[in-house]
Amino acid sequence: MSNIDPLVFPSYLDAESPAPWSNFVSQVESIKHHLGDLERWVESLLHPKRILIVDVPIIRDDGSVAHFEGYRVQHNISRGPGKGGVRFHQDVTLNEVMALSGWMTIKNAAVGLPFGGAKGGVRIDPRQYSSAEIDRVTRRYTSEISILIGPQKDIPAPDVGTNEHTMAIMMDTFSQGAGQTTSGVVTGKPISLGGSLGRREATGRGVFICAREAAKRAGVSIKGARVAIQGFGNVGSISGKMFADAGAKVVAIQDHETSIFNSEGINIAAAQAYCNSHKSLAGFEGATHISTADFWLVESEFLVPAALESQITDERARNLSTKFVVEGANGPTIPTADLILRDRKITVVPDVLANAGGVTVSYFEWVQDFSSFFWTEEEINARLEKIMVGAFDAVYKHSQEKQLTLRESTFVIACIRVLDARNQRGIYP
């Protein structure tokens, strides 16, 4: 790793563990020759605009003091304020948060939202702490990053390990400092605090819409199709329900503890109810429990990785038996595996397009908070459908015209939008 280019892998990161930031860099580098005159600005995508590392101390329930490391990265704000989630997870690193913020830049531009890319996180295992302790972590973290966030500066949202309650606490903490209720500082809030109808289901809905559009263009029917889902949180469970409602069979699910399989289709409502009660699908009786390795060998028409990044490795890519990989998670496929899937004619609907439903409805929430006028869930879903279908159609047409993968086309379209804004704004001073 000693010969890594410092322009793309800064000295403050661990060169022995370059991914996932190096994965993001690889994706940008792979399409830069498609950017025309804008290629001169491409290095601005390889240098996050701002990185804040904070200490997050709390007093625990037993009176002891604990410290956690937190981050907020604003990758690029050429097109508007930063936008991206906050992750509470024991494996959070600066490298990961940088990559996630970069993917947010691409995602927001790909679907035409007036946002830049940002991301945040705290290295903590929420399962090891009480709800009161997590609230203290949330408040302290928010107070530490408050110099960066704001409705016109950077708008956090939920991600892995956080939820609408976390956003309520973040909003309240920021509002106390501002001296007024500032509902637009975060999205993904409870409805009673200015949250948007349809937000909880939006990411999973977007995944399904993209899967449906990809299938339509390939002449593959959703009805009767087999679906395998990795990750059964908000994204995996909602997309699974929508697949099932459309007549597909969800034949395999993997969560953080187990993998299950049923060739006749898993009852998604029963699986959700069991998971809500037991915090896992371990012990669920509506399917056969299989090994982690066997999950990746299940035959399907659609594979939805909706857990964490770097799940589809080269080995798994060589052995997948599916037609479409629809990325519900951020960065689930490593770049070399992407090439293998391309060569095997497996269509990958990339994360920066497929899971953009969540940030799209976050945009709706942000707009509604400014106007204090709220839309119905039907209006939200119709607007989401229009934006997601339009974005997918533009990417698909570009990929056909230029003979690129859907990921390459998404990056080209998004990078052109971001770098055109960068070019128009120039460098100040």
Secondary structure, 3 states (H helix, E strand, C coil): CCCCCCCCCCCCCCCCCCCCHHHHHHHHHHHHHHCHHHHHHHHHHHCCCEEEEEEEEEECCCCCEEEEEEEEEEEECCCCCEEEEEEEECCCCHHHHHHHHHHHHHHHHHCCCCCEEEEEEEECCHHHCCHHHHHHHHHHHHHHHCCCCECCCEEEEECCCCCHHHHHHHHHHHHHHHCCCCHHHCCCCCHHHCCCCCHHHHHHHHHHHHHHHHHHHHCCCCCCCEEEEECCCHHHHHHHHHHHHCCCEEEEEECCCCEEECCCCCCHHHHHHHHHHHCCCCCCCCCEEECHHHHCCCECCEEEECCCCCCECHHHHHHCECCEEECCCCCCECHHHHHHHHHCCCEEECHHHHCCHHHHHHHHHHHHHHHCCCCCHHHHHHHHHHHHHHHHHHHHHHHHHHCCCHHHHHHHHHHHHHHHHHHHHCCCC
